[in-house]
Amino acid sequence: MIYKRSSALFNEAKKYIPGGVNSPVRAFSAVGGEPIYIKKAEGAYLYDEDDRKIIDYIASWGPMILGHAHQPVVDAVTEKTKLGTSFGIPTEIETKIAKLAVEMVPNIDKIRFVNSGTEACMSAVRLARGFTKKDKIIKFAGCYHGHSDSFLIQAGSGGATFGEPNSPGVTKGTAKDTLLANYNDLESVKKLIEENKGEIACIIIEPVPGNMGCIIPEKDFLEGLRQVCDDNDILLIFDEVMTGFRLAKGGVQELLGVKADLVTFGKVIGGGLPVGAFAGKSEIMDYLAPDGPVYQAGTLSGNPLAMAAGLAMLTELNNNPEIYKSLEEKTAYLHNGIAEILTEAGVTHQINRLGSMISVHFCENPVRDFESAAKGNNPKFKTYFHGMLERGVYLPPSAFESYFLNNALSYEDLDKTLSALKEFAGTLK
Ligand SMILES: *Cc1c(COP(=O)(O)O)cnc(C)c1O
């Protein structure tokens, strides 16, 4: 039994933590079996409690874009810790990271820091509603914006996996203000706007979704959204919690050249500590308290350790823009390798990729929205996931998640990954 100690730890955890985990996807419910427990991580590798070295393709769901325990980040946090860990009063480092983020991301003047991506999206929507004085929002099936009530309507990943798109506890009153459109389907958006004339505050979207696998925006889709927002006084919110500082220094706004009115961040911006943020033009951001009427606050927001980790991470990315090219090349290499092996083994599949995000779907037709993503063959995905894990490769434990490559991965790691797949690709037929 290769997961002996992990299994024992999971059983102990289940006595005291609901389901044994503090975030549902970690329980491996979608793929069966039990989660592995991690003892430490370094570079591209996780080390589990059973002393196995595992190549990591999740990078803590994105933040560890430069690999685990990246030295400049570790040093920054270690030094800061010695000076006290929280004051609840302003510190200089908050301005430093804000200034850097505003320089790196196009089209934003001001940024406010919070503690998670959930908080960032929840606050951005409140701001959009306060600013436009309208109540309704449009989101897309399969897009995940954290677990705040308004977003738990066909929310991809965890929600989709567990077949509970509408969680109990979300009131009908809240749900009725969230309108659902289909990704890559501008007509579905226009229809909702038509039916709710003058009532829609904002459209929130993962511009490149990663929570129903990786989905690529089709030509003119994001541009079309920008246009309908302009035509109808609707704010466009890009949820770049996953894509921000990952697909490019300036996220999807930079990569695809489409402007959002508000942008949310998380994951990479915290360098592995709990950080989220939302940003936009001064005109909108100044509508926040204390200058404006929209309330938003946080005891640990702008926490010095979190800011130190985030600042070190963003500084690395800003100073070494070649990282993005390197990540993209590695991801393309992996893509080509997987495609070749699966094709040779006669396994029907689809691979979606942009930059360092990639997902493999066991289905016949292109995966371009939630409906097509849901057609993937889940039993095959389970075999694929466990086959890779047994061979020391950790992929997302759900068919509805993207992989996030980190730049500590070497070509040797990628080749090992491909060799692992080759060993059992025939069983995926
Ligand atoms: C992870 C994620 C969130 C939620 O962030 P948390 O830090 O988990 O609250 C929101 N939006 C997107 C696109 C995400 O990937």
The ligand as an SDF file (V2000), in Angstrom:
LIG
                    3D

 15 15  0  0  0  0  0  0  0  0999 V2000
   -9.3920   30.0760   -7.0780 C   0  0  0  0  0  0  0  0  0  0  0  0
  -10.3150   30.9950   -7.7460 C   0  0  0  0  0  0  0  0  0  0  0  0
  -11.1590   31.8510   -7.0160 C   0  0  0  0  0  0  0  0  0  0  0  0
  -11.2990   31.7780   -5.5260 C   0  0  0  0  0  0  0  0  0  0  0  0
  -10.1190   32.0820   -4.8650 O   0  0  0  0  0  0  0  0  0  0  0  0
   -9.9290   31.5740   -3.3560 P   0  0  0  0  0  0  0  0  0  0  0  0
   -8.6240   32.1900   -2.9590 O   0  0  0  0  0  0  0  0  0  0  0  0
   -9.9240   30.0950   -3.4230 O   0  0  0  0  0  0  0  0  0  0  0  0
  -11.0670   32.1010   -2.5730 O   0  0  0  0  0  0  0  0  0  0  0  0
  -11.9090   32.7680   -7.7130 C   0  0  0  0  0  0  0  0  0  0  0  0
  -11.8410   32.8470   -9.0480 N   0  0  0  0  0  0  0  0  0  0  0  0
  -11.0650   32.0410   -9.7740 C   0  0  0  0  0  0  0  0  0  0  0  0
  -11.0220   32.1890  -11.2620 C   0  0  0  0  0  0  0  0  0  0  0  0
  -10.2900   31.0730   -9.1530 C   0  0  0  0  0  0  0  0  0  0  0  0
   -9.5500   30.2540   -9.8870 O   0  0  0  0  0  0  0  0  0  0  0  0
  1  2  1  0
  2  3  1  0
  2 14  2  0
  3  4  1  0
  3 10  2  0
  4  5  1  0
  5  6  1  0
  6  7  2  0
  6  8  1  0
  6  9  1  0
 10 11  1  0
 11 12  2  0
 12 13  1  0
 12 14  1  0
 14 15  1  0
M  END
$$$$
